[in-house]
Amino acid sequence: MEREIIITSDGSTTIHLPSWNEQYHSKHGAIQEAYHVFLQTGFFKIELEKIDILEIGFGTGLNAFITFIEAKKHNKKVTYVGAEAYPVSAGELQKLNYVSELKATEEQAVFDDMHRVSWDESHQISNGFQLLKRQQFFQEINDIAAFDLIYFDAFGAQNQPELWTEEIFEIMFKAIRKNGILVTYSAKGSVRRALQAVGFVVERLPGPPGKREMLRATKL
């Protein structure tokens, strides 16, 4: 499948898949979307000193990197699990500009380490940030009450509808702890209903630039 690096509206890069007309992040602003969907409505809402996070779609590592930056600022400890079936290539990673756009050049080594470290092994990226990248299909996830927060960042339902089903969200419901939350950029009615069907309480929230709404789901 053809892939290309494009510049999004906030100046940050993402990977574009022309045949799907799909991007790894919003074309209206990759960094803006990541902060709005996953940090502002997710990470900052977890009132714990140590947070266990599962990301569905590790991709470019942007969500993990900004989580590292904000965890360090707010003195939070994070254990981060990123699930990804098809890792991004080294050549593509070299063309991403997240470190410079975030004005985080002092953390370049951290971003590099996140992609350099081996898959399916846990790595201490810093004193407060532990990373486990798991190369697996999302249907294979079998964690039980292991996470406080899930970043659900799979490709859109128009291209991969099988990733937005009750079956997948049942896996997410089992993986998350009581009072844990799942956040996603999607606001589709079918996604909201699937989340509700497996037991989540779902809120519609204002979306990031270019998107009217997004969803946040809580396991009560």
N, C-alpha and C positions, 0 to 999 in steps of 0.2 A: 504493500500500500504506500502510495506517495505521501511524503511528509515534508513540510517546509516550516522554517522559522519566520514568524511575522511579528511586527510591532503592534501592540494594542494601543488603545486610545490614551492610556496614562503613561506611555513611553516604555512600558515593560514588555518583554517578549513572551511568546508562547509558541507551541507547536500546532500547526494547522494541518488537518487531513482533508485535502481537496475533495476526494471522492465521497466523503461523508458530509462535507461542509460543516466540520466540527473542529473545535479547538480544545486543547487541554485546559485552557482558562478563557474567561470572557474576552472577546475582542474589544469590549468597551473598557477594558482595564484589568489586566491579570492581577496585579498587586492589589488594586482597589477591591476587586471581587474577593480575593483571598482574605483580606482583612475584614471585610464586611460580613461575609457568610460564616467564616470559620472562627475568627477571633472575636469580633464584636458580639455576635449572637451565640457563640459557643464557648470558647476558652475563657473569656472574661466573666462568664456567668457561673463558672464552677468555683465555688468558694472552698477550695481545698488547697493545702500547701503542697501536696503531692498529687499529681493528676496522671492517670493512665489513659492514653489516647490511642484509638484505632483509626487509621485513615484508610478508606476504601478508594484506592487509586493513588499510589505514592507518586507516580508520574515524574514530574520535573523536580520534585522536592521543595517546591515553593512553600506549600503549607507547613511542612516540617521546619523549614528555615525560619519563617516568620514566627512560628510557635517558639522556636529556640530563642529568637531575639526578644520576644515579649516575656517569656518565662524568666530569662536572665534579668530583664529590667524589673520584674515584679517579684523576684526572689522565690520563684516557684520551681519545684522539682518535677520533671516530666519523664515518664516512660512512654515512648512513642513506638507504636507498631504500624508499619506501612505495608499494606498488602497490594501487590502488583503482579499481574500475570505476564506483562510484557514490558520489561524495563527499558527506559530511554537510553539511547546509545551515547557513548562518550563524545562522539562528534557533535551531537545535538546539544549536549550539556555545555560544551565549550562556547556555544553561540548564545546562551541565555545570559541576560544582563541583570539578574535580580540583585546581586551583591552591590553593583554600582547604583542601581535605581533606588535601593533601600539605604544608600549611603552607609553601607556596613562593610567597608573594605577591610576593617580590622577582623572581620569574621569570615574572610574568604576561605581560610583553611577549614573552618567548620563546614561551610557549604561543600567544599571539595571532599572532606572526609565523609559526609553523609552519602555521597555517591561512590566514593572509593572503597568503603568497607564492604566486606563480603555479605552476601545474602544468607538468610536463614541462620544467622548467628547474632547474638546480642553484643552491642558495642557501646562503651562509655564515651560519648562524644565530648562531654565536659562533666564537671562535678555534678551538675544538676540536670543533665540530659542524657538519657539512655535510649538508644535506637536499635530496633530490630526490624529489618526489611525482610518480608516474607514473600518469596516468589510463589504465588498460588492463585488459583481461581477463587473468586469470592464464595462460590458454592462450597468450597472446601474448608471454610473457616468453622471451627468448632469450639471456640472459647466459651466459657460459661462464667457470667458475672465477673468479667475481667477488666472492664473499662468504665471510666466515668464519662467519657466523651467520644463520640464517633463523628469524624468528618466523612460524610458520604459524598464522594467526589468522582463517581463513576461517569463514563460517557453517557450522553443523553439517551432517554428512552426511545427517541425516534430512530436511533441507530442500534442500540443494544437493549431492547425492551426486557430481555430476560434478566437484566440486573436490577430491575425496578418492580419486582413482583413480591407477593406475600411470602413466597418461599425465601427470598433473600432477606426480607425484613424480619421474618421469624428468626433467622440466624442472627441478625443484628440485635433483636430483642433479647435473645438468650445471652449474647455476648456482653451486654451492658448491665451495669449494676442498678439497683434501685435508686431513683432520683437522678440517674444519668440522663444525658441528652444526646440526641443525634441532630446534626444540622446538615442541610443540603441546599444547593442553589435552586433545586427544582421546586416548582409550585403547581405541577400538574395535578388535576383532580384525582386521577387514577393512582398517583403516588400517595397523595394524602389518604385516600381510602384504604390503600394497602397497608400503610403504617397504622392506621386506626384498627384495621381488622386483626392485626397481631397483638394489639394491646397498648400501643403508644397513645398518649394524649398529644394532639397535634395543633400547633399554632401557625397561622399565616402571619408573616412578618414582612415589612418593606424590604424589597430586594436591593441588590447592588446597582450601580449605574447600568442603565440599559435593560433592567429587568424590574417589573413592577412588584413582584412578590417572591418570597422564598419560604421554606418550611423549617420549623424546629419541632422535634418530637421528644417527649419526655416519658420515661418509664417510672410511673408512680408506684 
